[in-house]
C-alpha cells in the first residue's frame, strides 16, 4: 500500500471546528459475524447515513461472545440500549468506547434473532423473539429489567419491534408494530395488540426484490416515517443462492409498499440485525473520536490510524494510504459537519 507522510500537513490543524446541523442517522449492529463474515466483527456497531446507506461509519464492538438482536434509544436519556439474546439481558451500549453496561438479565426467551423497542415515555421496553411455535413479547421495566407482562402470540415469527411515535399523522401513538416472516418466506408488517394478545393486522410487504430472512430491523422516525433494514438471499439459478446484504427501506404502513433506499455498505459485509433511528446524531467523518467536536484529538487519531494503515484513515476507500486520504480528511475537517 502506498504511504505518504501526513504529519507535516496536519500538525498545523489544531483549532477546533464547530459542528452544526442534525442529519438523520441510524445505528445498526452486525449479526453476520456470528457466521464468520469477513471484515466485520460480531456486535460491531455501524452508523448509517439515511440519505446514503452505503455510507457507514464503523464504530467499535460492544461485547465479546454476545449476540445483540434488538436495540433502541431510550426516550428521555438518549441511551442506546440493546437486548442481548444469548444471555437474555438488557445492556446500555457505548458505541464510542466499545463497551456495555448490564441493566439485568430477564430470561424467558429462546436464543435467536430478537427485537426491542421502548415505549414513548421510556418507562418500559418491549422485547420479542420466537419461542417454539409462537412469538413471545415481554414488557419489562426499563430501569430494572423486571418483567411486567408476558404475551405469547400465535404467529409465524417476529424479528423486530417499533413503537408508533407521538404525533403520528395516521397511526395511533404507542401502538406496537413488528416485521415477521410467513411460512412461505414472505415478509409482513404486523400490528400487535398486547391487551387482546392478538395480531390486529398483517400487511404483506411488497417491493423488496429478493427473499427476506429473519435478520431485520424496524424503527419509526419522529416524523412518522417507518424505516426497515432487511437482508436475505436470491436464487440466481436452481438451488444456487446468493446472500443479499442489508438494504434500507421506507415502508408505507397503509399498503405495505417498500421503497429501497440502497444497500448498506455495498461490500456485502454489513448483515445487520437491528435498526435504531438517531435524529440527534451528526454525520461527521472527520470526528474520529466520536465526541461531537473537531479538534487536535481527531487529527491525532487520524495520524495514528494513518501510520498504522488502519482502515479508519482510508478516507478515499481505495485501500491505499497516501496524499489523497490526507486531503480528504482535511476537506472533511475544514468543512465541519453538515
Secondary structure by P-SEA (a helix, b strand, c coil): ccccccccccccccbbbbbbbbcbbbbbbbcccccccccccccbbbbbccccccbbbbbbbcccccccccccccccccccccccccccbbbbbccccccccccccccccccccbbbbbcccccbbbbbbbcccbbbbbbbccccccccbbbbbbccccccccccccccccccccccccccccccccccbbbbbcccccccbbbbbccccccccccbbbbbcccbbbbbbbbbcccccccbbbbbcccccccccccbbbbbcccccccccccccbbbbbcccccccccccccccccaaaaaaaaaaaaaccccccccccccccaaaaaaaaaaaaaccc
